Amino acid sequence: MLYSDKDFILGLAKNIKVYRKIMRLTQVELAGRIGMDKQNLWAIEAGKSNPQILTLVKIASGMGITVPLLLSFDFDYPKYIEQKTEYTARKHTIPRTKKRK
């Protein structure tokens, strides 16, 4: 059973690719639908990128499926959390919205 960070990324990558092929979409077509560069989609499908949740929403929406479906793969969450790994958070930026008058 899968339980490491890399296992999770690879499981997600595999599901994205599988569902894209089921929907008979090329990387170019899916990337075009969601406004993403093909190279970014390739990196996600190759397990070389850890996509943000909103990117997963766009990918799932572009294929007409749900994010939970993309995350449906064999992963041992209890074993994952037992690992003694150091978490490094991304630097987050929150887009500013215009104030309403």
Kinemage of the C-alpha trace (Angstrom):
@kinemage 1
@onewidth
@group {chain A} dominant
@subgroup {mainchain}
@vectorlist {calphas} color= white
{ca met a 1} P 0.000 0.000 0.000
{ca leu a 2} L 1.165 3.515 -0.749
{ca tyr a 3} L 2.060 5.875 2.093
{ca ser a 4} L 4.807 8.387 1.215
{ca asp a 5} L 4.602 11.896 -0.244
{ca lys a 6} L 5.986 10.581 -3.528
{ca asp a 7} L 3.484 7.689 -3.517
{ca phe a 8} L 0.630 10.162 -3.110
{ca ile a 9} L 1.856 12.418 -5.922
{ca leu a 10} L 2.373 9.413 -8.219
{ca gly a 11} L -1.080 7.978 -7.392
{ca leu a 12} L -2.686 11.318 -8.165
{ca ala a 13} L -0.643 11.667 -11.361
{ca lys a 14} L -1.711 8.225 -12.532
{ca asn a 15} L -5.385 8.966 -11.887
{ca ile a 16} L -5.253 12.254 -13.778
{ca lys a 17} L -3.698 10.517 -16.774
{ca val a 18} L -6.103 7.554 -16.629
{ca tyr a 19} L -9.217 9.741 -16.455
{ca arg a 20} L -7.898 12.055 -19.185
{ca lys a 21} L -7.480 9.041 -21.462
{ca ile a 22} L -10.919 7.680 -20.524
{ca met a 23} L -12.344 11.058 -21.556
{ca arg a 24} L -10.375 10.725 -24.828
{ca leu a 25} L -8.518 13.974 -24.285
{ca thr a 26} L -4.923 14.740 -25.174
{ca gln a 27} L -2.759 16.755 -22.809
{ca val a 28} L -2.981 19.648 -25.259
{ca glu a 29} L -6.801 19.494 -25.308
{ca leu a 30} L -7.165 19.303 -21.532
{ca ala a 31} L -4.574 22.010 -20.961
{ca gly a 32} L -6.399 24.237 -23.450
{ca arg a 33} L -9.741 23.665 -21.719
{ca ile a 34} L -8.387 24.788 -18.366
{ca gly a 35} L -5.973 27.502 -19.462
{ca met a 36} L -2.818 25.652 -18.463
{ca asp a 37} L 0.448 25.178 -20.338
{ca lys a 38} L 0.849 21.634 -21.673
{ca gln a 39} L 4.238 21.440 -19.931
{ca asn a 40} L 2.604 22.059 -16.545
{ca leu a 41} L 0.011 19.354 -17.148
{ca trp a 42} L 2.787 16.994 -18.294
{ca ala a 43} L 4.731 17.659 -15.066
{ca ile a 44} L 1.636 16.904 -12.966
{ca glu a 45} L 0.882 13.675 -14.878
{ca ala a 46} L 4.536 12.622 -14.613
{ca gly a 47} L 4.456 13.015 -10.825
{ca lys a 48} L 7.017 15.812 -10.968
{ca ser a 49} L 4.710 18.507 -9.610
{ca asn a 50} L 2.573 18.811 -6.500
{ca pro a 51} L -0.509 20.662 -7.791
{ca gln a 52} L -2.455 23.082 -5.654
{ca ile a 53} L -6.044 22.197 -4.819
{ca leu a 54} L -7.483 24.807 -7.206
{ca thr a 55} L -5.408 23.286 -10.000
{ca leu a 56} L -7.009 19.921 -9.204
{ca val a 57} L -10.438 21.573 -9.322
{ca lys a 58} L -9.638 22.947 -12.795
{ca ile a 59} L -8.276 19.606 -14.025
{ca ala a 60} L -11.289 17.675 -12.719
{ca ser a 61} L -13.733 20.253 -14.101
{ca gly a 62} L -11.992 20.164 -17.472
{ca met a 63} L -12.648 16.432 -17.625
{ca gly a 64} L -16.171 16.644 -16.241
{ca ile a 65} L -15.339 14.686 -13.084
{ca thr a 66} L -14.895 15.499 -9.386
{ca val a 67} L -11.767 16.075 -7.311
{ca pro a 68} L -12.654 13.153 -4.986
{ca leu a 69} L -12.573 10.879 -8.026
{ca leu a 70} L -9.039 12.076 -8.816
{ca leu a 71} L -8.055 11.305 -5.220
{ca ser a 72} L -9.548 7.799 -5.286
{ca phe a 73} L -6.524 5.523 -5.169
{ca asp a 74} L -4.951 3.112 -2.696
{ca phe a 75} L -3.198 5.220 -0.054
{ca asp a 76} L -2.514 4.321 3.580
{ca tyr a 77} L -3.382 7.550 5.411
{ca pro a 78} L -2.769 6.170 8.954
{ca lys a 79} L 0.696 4.913 7.976
{ca tyr a 80} L 1.418 8.207 6.215
{ca ile a 81} L 0.734 10.269 9.327
{ca glu a 82} L 2.902 7.937 11.456
{ca gln a 83} L 5.971 8.859 9.414
{ca lys a 84} L 8.370 11.226 11.106
{ca thr a 85} L 8.896 13.653 8.250
{ca glu a 86} L 9.361 17.385 8.417
{ca tyr a 87} L 6.662 19.418 6.745
{ca thr a 88} L 7.734 22.457 4.753
{ca ala a 89} L 4.859 24.715 3.810
{ca arg a 90} L 4.745 26.656 0.571
{ca lys a 91} L 4.891 30.401 0.742
{ca his a 92} L 1.270 31.382 0.321
{ca thr a 93} L -0.055 34.509 -1.249
{ca ile a 94} L -3.666 35.514 -1.121
{ca pro a 95} L -4.925 37.477 -4.114
{ca arg a 96} L -6.170 40.899 -3.180
{ca thr a 97} L -9.673 41.790 -4.172
{ca lys a 98} L -10.882 45.226 -5.095
{ca lys a 99} L -12.834 46.989 -2.408
{ca arg a 100} L -16.452 47.573 -3.223
{ca lys a 101} L -17.752 51.114 -3.102
